[in-house]
Amino acid sequence: MTNQPNDNGAQSELSSEQNVAPKAKKMKKSKKVLLIIFIVFLSLIVVGCSSVAILWFSGRGSLLTDKDDVEIIKPQENVEAEIYDDNTVFYKDSVYSFNENITTILCMGIDEENTSVIGHSGQSDAIFLLAIDTETGKSTVIGIPRDSMVDVDMYSSSGSFIGVEKTQVCLAFAYGDGKDGSCKNVARSVSRLLCGMPINSYFAMDFSAVETLHRAVGLIKVRMNEDLALPDNKNGVLNYYKKGDIVSLYPNQALSYLYTRNQTTTNAAYLRMERQLEYLKKYSAAAINKTKSDITFPVKLYNKVLSNSITDINAAKVTYLTSAVVGSRQNVSLEFKQLRGEYKKGNDGFAELYIDETEVFELVLSIFYEKIK
């Protein structure tokens, strides 16, 4: 099997043997997917809502993973740690225990080539994991670069499992049904990347709602992390900005800011993710401010994107999440993290990101575990 990510998105190519999925489509040099739906969850987290007891208990059961049901953490071979049967971890003279109060939501942006044909189901062009401690309200956003190399389950065109291939994580969505099956396949790959941590829920969205959601909060100021060209707000003519420039983004500029990447650099996708994280921080602040004057604002955002989304989030989950996390708190802690590693050019000439295994393991311990001694 070979991997063929191109300048506009990764591909995966399977052999032509019988009952094997066709080649993944080459992504067009057009509008990519952004993870704006993630903002909806940030907004939902910071506002309270009335809840019914039966929904609360149902939501808790589906959002949280019991300690006994969590698979043993799986660090890479070069990570020196002792893992015990009760899933406690001994690492660098400290002992850690799994935090049962953590719930996760995998947020994905999928490209417009979405079909029900396995191998042609689109690709997850943006991937973020939202980890929420429902006891303390602390939330962490983990940015997962699309070029991250990980084991991905591969399926034939008939839907039969045919093996596992180490390839870019963005391809996991393609080898599914373009709906829930694809989302679950990405979730499995992300879980492997994060040492086997559970993925409790998922939400995927295509690009079409980006401009609408941006317009809902107004202008957003961002700092350029590299030289970039964006369309003018009035006539669409490209304006060129330098690294370090402060720019007030208009709705028609948001998508370009979030998907454009310099295709001459190996770490282009990484720089783009930095911009996406910057945007998420600024957008969440704007959404929170809007919510202060309109308590229904998060619900309005949710309704704007629901028709263009794939999710297993239901009323019970939202009810528990908002009531458990918000409670009487005035502030909710929010941190942004990004997986890092080494970019290499594969044998086929395309970018592959090999995540720093020690850094990932320590990140997992800091988010999903508590130091007990």
Legacy VTK file of the C-alpha trace (Angstrom):
# vtk DataFile Version 3.0
C-alpha trace
ASCII
DATASET POLYDATA
POINTS 373 float
0.000 0.000 0.000
1.228 3.501 -0.706
0.333 6.910 0.624
0.071 9.848 -1.711
-0.708 13.102 0.023
-0.552 15.975 -2.440
-0.309 19.717 -2.025
-4.005 20.018 -1.407
-4.608 16.977 0.769
-3.422 13.466 1.376
-4.525 10.486 -0.670
-4.292 6.797 -0.057
-3.996 4.279 -2.831
-4.882 0.597 -2.449
-3.980 -2.257 -4.760
-6.308 -3.316 -7.537
-7.041 -6.759 -6.072
-10.645 -7.902 -5.979
-13.093 -6.234 -3.602
-10.637 -3.537 -2.527
-11.639 0.093 -2.277
-10.816 2.339 -5.256
-8.180 5.044 -4.999
-9.067 7.980 -2.823
-9.939 10.998 -4.917
-7.401 13.736 -5.333
-8.698 16.725 -3.431
-9.412 19.816 -5.485
-7.484 23.014 -4.905
-10.631 24.590 -3.572
-12.295 25.404 -0.290
-11.159 23.066 2.468
-12.957 22.215 5.628
-12.544 24.150 8.835
-13.392 23.134 12.313
-15.759 25.947 13.176
-18.233 23.517 14.719
-15.755 23.208 17.555
-16.681 26.758 18.511
-20.268 25.681 19.026
-19.150 23.297 21.737
-17.000 25.947 23.378
-20.042 28.183 23.494
-22.282 25.443 24.848
-19.780 24.721 27.595
-19.740 28.265 28.944
-23.492 28.743 29.272
-25.978 27.045 31.524
-29.235 25.442 30.470
-32.169 23.852 32.261
-32.037 20.074 32.421
-34.308 17.142 33.149
-33.026 14.478 35.528
-33.484 11.558 33.148
-31.553 13.385 30.430
-28.805 14.258 32.906
-28.193 10.656 33.960
-28.498 9.365 30.393
-26.009 11.965 29.169
-23.533 11.205 31.938
-23.506 7.526 31.078
-22.802 8.164 27.397
-20.221 10.924 27.908
-17.990 9.467 30.595
-15.896 6.313 30.496
-15.813 4.164 33.611
-12.303 3.539 34.878
-12.759 -0.233 34.603
-13.805 0.068 30.965
-10.814 2.125 29.817
-8.203 0.198 27.891
-4.753 0.180 29.451
-2.757 3.179 28.277
-0.423 2.204 25.453
2.790 4.247 25.379
5.245 3.711 22.548
8.117 1.301 23.110
10.713 4.039 23.633
8.710 5.588 26.510
9.971 4.271 29.847
6.871 3.871 31.997
5.328 1.110 34.091
1.652 0.388 33.488
-0.280 -1.592 36.107
-3.421 -3.699 35.718
-5.596 -1.035 37.364
-4.412 1.427 34.674
-2.275 3.414 37.079
0.996 4.620 35.609
4.441 4.965 37.164
6.462 7.547 35.242
9.469 9.613 36.283
9.101 8.810 39.993
5.394 9.685 40.067
2.190 7.619 40.022
-0.843 8.608 37.944
-4.451 7.405 37.982
-6.996 7.706 35.156
-9.429 10.600 35.642
-12.970 9.256 35.218
-14.377 12.789 34.958
-12.820 13.388 31.526
-15.028 13.311 28.444
-13.828 13.884 24.889
-15.397 15.224 21.715
-13.575 14.611 18.445
-14.202 17.536 16.094
-13.515 17.081 12.389
-13.682 19.189 9.282
-14.377 17.083 6.186
-13.786 17.972 2.558
-16.507 18.425 -0.055
-15.825 15.136 -1.848
-18.040 13.352 0.673
-19.807 10.288 -0.773
-20.930 6.914 0.552
-18.326 5.048 -1.535
-15.566 3.685 0.673
-12.231 5.159 -0.358
-14.028 8.244 -1.752
-15.718 9.449 1.449
-13.761 12.669 1.784
-10.913 13.390 4.183
-10.759 14.957 7.634
-8.812 18.073 6.749
-8.932 19.496 10.289
-8.933 17.416 13.458
-9.204 18.660 17.040
-9.973 16.798 20.244
-11.816 18.621 23.001
-11.096 17.042 26.410
-13.329 18.281 29.239
-12.977 17.623 32.956
-16.628 17.652 34.015
-15.647 17.968 37.665
-13.409 21.045 37.449
-14.583 22.613 34.184
-11.061 22.577 32.741
-11.123 22.043 28.986
-8.209 21.304 26.679
-8.175 21.532 22.902
-5.660 19.223 21.241
-4.793 20.113 17.665
-3.952 16.999 15.645
-2.054 17.718 12.401
-3.648 16.038 9.391
-0.286 14.612 8.245
0.292 12.736 11.530
1.316 9.160 10.779
-0.793 6.547 12.576
-2.304 3.098 12.059
-5.547 3.456 10.064
-8.135 0.717 9.517
-8.684 0.050 5.811
-11.893 -1.316 4.303
-12.866 -2.733 0.921
-15.526 -1.200 -1.303
-17.993 -3.686 0.196
-17.169 -2.533 3.710
-15.049 -5.529 4.737
-12.008 -4.932 6.926
-8.834 -5.626 4.912
-6.041 -4.551 7.214
-4.234 -1.690 8.917
-1.920 0.785 7.191
0.355 3.380 8.777
-0.620 6.530 6.954
-1.789 10.139 7.437
-4.610 10.392 9.984
-6.687 12.535 7.616
-7.241 9.463 5.418
-9.153 7.569 8.114
-12.372 9.345 7.143
-12.089 8.230 3.515
-12.236 4.548 4.452
-15.729 4.584 5.838
-19.270 5.282 4.715
-18.886 9.056 4.627
-21.042 9.264 7.733
-20.859 7.738 11.205
-18.629 4.877 10.038
-16.026 7.341 8.801
-16.181 9.385 12.009
-15.650 6.250 14.089
-12.687 5.268 11.931
-11.029 8.642 12.581
-11.818 8.241 16.285
-10.030 4.878 16.357
-6.954 6.371 14.709
-6.884 9.396 17.016
-7.238 7.100 20.024
-4.201 5.131 18.820
-2.262 8.348 18.364
-3.115 9.340 21.955
-1.951 6.103 23.580
-5.388 4.439 23.489
-7.385 7.173 25.226
-11.190 6.894 24.776
-13.094 9.075 22.302
-16.576 9.553 23.759
-18.283 11.628 21.073
-17.678 13.058 17.610
-18.836 15.957 15.465
-17.873 16.431 11.806
-18.834 19.354 9.570
-18.193 20.475 6.014
-16.951 23.940 5.038
-20.263 25.491 4.028
-21.110 27.071 7.391
-17.813 28.903 7.953
-18.845 32.285 6.577
-22.266 32.120 8.257
-20.790 31.337 11.659
-18.161 34.052 11.315
-20.822 36.622 10.407
-22.704 35.681 13.590
-19.926 37.103 15.801
-18.632 39.929 13.595
-15.010 40.923 12.917
-12.220 38.875 14.475
-8.683 40.219 14.862
-5.825 37.775 14.264
-2.046 37.993 13.978
-0.485 36.521 10.843
1.978 33.713 11.590
3.341 33.793 8.001
2.986 35.826 4.811
-0.518 35.281 3.453
-2.869 36.558 0.718
-6.557 37.077 1.570
-9.447 38.328 -0.579
-10.519 41.929 -0.098
-13.840 42.368 1.692
-15.328 44.536 -1.064
-14.217 43.180 -4.436
-12.448 39.906 -3.681
-9.079 41.137 -4.979
-6.218 39.537 -3.082
-4.498 41.586 -0.411
-1.070 40.487 0.771
-0.215 40.471 4.466
3.134 39.972 6.182
3.974 37.769 9.146
3.125 39.676 12.331
0.404 41.849 10.745
-2.794 42.303 12.776
-5.802 41.724 10.513
-9.527 42.144 11.175
-11.109 39.229 9.358
-14.379 39.739 7.500
-16.751 36.792 6.911
-15.586 36.285 3.308
-11.936 36.159 4.462
-12.349 33.606 7.249
-12.249 30.507 5.062
-9.163 31.644 3.166
-7.379 32.464 6.407
-8.152 29.030 7.795
-7.454 26.768 4.812
-4.728 28.500 2.786
-1.233 27.071 3.137
2.133 27.713 1.550
2.589 24.623 -0.576
6.320 25.210 -0.996
7.065 24.341 2.641
7.006 20.863 4.179
5.332 22.028 7.392
2.617 24.033 5.620
-0.186 22.076 7.284
1.401 22.698 10.688
1.507 26.467 10.152
-2.100 26.360 9.001
-3.107 24.565 12.186
-1.431 27.321 14.211
-3.708 29.816 12.447
-6.726 27.628 13.132
-5.906 27.510 16.839
-5.425 31.287 16.889
-8.807 31.698 15.218
-10.507 29.306 17.665
-9.228 31.315 20.622
-10.499 34.594 19.199
-13.794 33.162 17.974
-14.570 31.499 21.306
-14.001 34.799 23.118
-16.342 36.568 20.692
-18.979 33.830 21.044
-18.826 34.026 24.840
-19.277 37.790 24.681
-22.341 37.365 22.453
-23.781 34.821 24.876
-23.637 37.313 27.732
-26.294 39.394 26.004
-28.186 36.515 24.372
-28.363 33.241 26.294
-29.791 31.486 23.213
-26.783 32.360 21.035
-25.065 28.934 21.348
-28.271 27.175 20.341
-28.555 29.439 17.312
-24.999 28.549 16.273
-25.739 24.866 16.743
-28.820 25.047 14.554
-26.895 26.835 11.797
-24.497 23.917 11.320
-26.562 20.881 12.269
-27.809 20.183 8.731
-24.205 20.102 7.453
-22.890 17.873 10.224
-22.440 14.280 11.303
-22.585 13.670 15.039
-23.549 11.343 17.854
-24.119 14.301 20.186
-27.707 14.268 21.420
-29.868 16.249 23.822
-28.905 14.033 26.748
-25.189 14.593 26.201
-25.573 18.355 25.801
-27.770 18.563 28.904
-25.258 16.751 31.082
-22.283 18.577 29.617
-23.639 22.059 30.173
-25.042 21.389 33.647
-22.049 19.408 34.905
-19.322 21.617 33.488
-20.839 25.028 34.007
-22.755 24.623 37.246
-22.253 27.795 39.253
-18.800 28.535 37.853
-18.103 31.997 36.576
-15.132 30.961 34.461
-14.128 27.828 32.602
-10.441 27.075 32.096
-9.509 26.549 28.460
-6.106 25.519 27.119
-4.889 24.895 23.577
-2.315 22.220 22.807
-0.834 21.017 19.533
0.810 17.695 18.767
4.355 18.178 17.536
6.868 16.022 15.773
9.233 15.755 12.839
8.163 16.295 9.255
9.708 13.998 6.694
9.273 13.575 2.990
7.967 10.080 2.255
9.312 7.776 -0.439
6.593 9.123 -2.707
7.711 12.716 -2.059
4.854 13.776 0.200
4.805 15.113 3.761
4.605 12.756 6.727
4.585 13.940 10.340
6.046 11.604 12.949
4.731 12.687 16.328
7.120 13.028 19.278
6.099 9.924 21.251
7.432 11.050 24.620
5.743 14.435 24.329
2.422 12.780 23.418
2.628 10.397 26.369
3.322 13.252 28.789
0.475 15.276 27.266
-1.904 12.333 27.745
-0.850 11.987 31.384
-1.389 15.707 32.008
-4.905 15.695 30.539
-6.387 12.253 31.184
-4.623 11.308 34.418
-4.169 12.710 37.914
-0.932 12.519 39.878
-1.626 10.615 43.073
1.907 10.494 44.452
LINES 1 374
373 0 1 2 3 4 5 6 7 8 9 10 11 12 13 14 15 16 17 18 19 20 21 22 23 24 25 26 27 28 29 30 31 32 33 34 35 36 37 38 39 40 41 42 43 44 45 46 47 48 49 50 51 52 53 54 55 56 57 58 59 60 61 62 63 64 65 66 67 68 69 70 71 72 73 74 75 76 77 78 79 80 81 82 83 84 85 86 87 88 89 90 91 92 93 94 95 96 97 98 99 100 101 102 103 104 105 106 107 108 109 110 111 112 113 114 115 116 117 118 119 120 121 122 123 124 125 126 127 128 129 130 131 132 133 134 135 136 137 138 139 140 141 142 143 144 145 146 147 148 149 150 151 152 153 154 155 156 157 158 159 160 161 162 163 164 165 166 167 168 169 170 171 172 173 174 175 176 177 178 179 180 181 182 183 184 185 186 187 188 189 190 191 192 193 194 195 196 197 198 199 200 201 202 203 204 205 206 207 208 209 210 211 212 213 214 215 216 217 218 219 220 221 222 223 224 225 226 227 228 229 230 231 232 233 234 235 236 237 238 239 240 241 242 243 244 245 246 247 248 249 250 251 252 253 254 255 256 257 258 259 260 261 262 263 264 265 266 267 268 269 270 271 272 273 274 275 276 277 278 279 280 281 282 283 284 285 286 287 288 289 290 291 292 293 294 295 296 297 298 299 300 301 302 303 304 305 306 307 308 309 310 311 312 313 314 315 316 317 318 319 320 321 322 323 324 325 326 327 328 329 330 331 332 333 334 335 336 337 338 339 340 341 342 343 344 345 346 347 348 349 350 351 352 353 354 355 356 357 358 359 360 361 362 363 364 365 366 367 368 369 370 371 372
